[in-house]
């Protein structure tokens, strides 16, 4: 395994605030276009617009009742990664809910910054925060076919627990898989071992 200490030490990790909405929206567009090429309609990915996304992000980051944990990785003035977690969202996937109390909503690292330990760093900080809030397990929904993310989850002990053939997010349709880590202390221990 490569030495991650130098790559990780040059970045700063901090919690997100409403003032970060535009930077998160811009990075989301970059990451989605790279990660979901061939998995979502090309026109839908090209139609993503950071300016359109920014109000949504600002509202979510300002919602004190959402229980949202939003952590960011910066290299200087450039946002290179973000991770979001919080309580499991229920009701939007009838009969296919994940049996976990927490949910990993998003974990994205800029394509040019991947495989440097940044995803592990973000996930580790989120899991520590979830544990601090009393969460015991965490689930995640993933767009089907995202092999890089699947390998990352599997290396960290996630178990695949379900699939959906097609869902819609605005104008975008895609397939989805669900994953679970049923033991957060065990996941945090794996993350700690992998980052040493």
Protein Blocks (a to p, Z undefined) as FASTA:
>chain_A
ZZfklmmmmpccddddfklmmmmmmmmmmmmmmmmgojacfklmmmpcfklmmmmmmmmm
mmmknopacddddehjacfbdcddddddehjaghiaccdfbdcfbdcddfklgonommmm
mmmmmmmmmmmnopabdcddddehilmlmmmmmmnopacfbdcfbdcehjaccddddddd
fblklmmmmmmmmmZZ
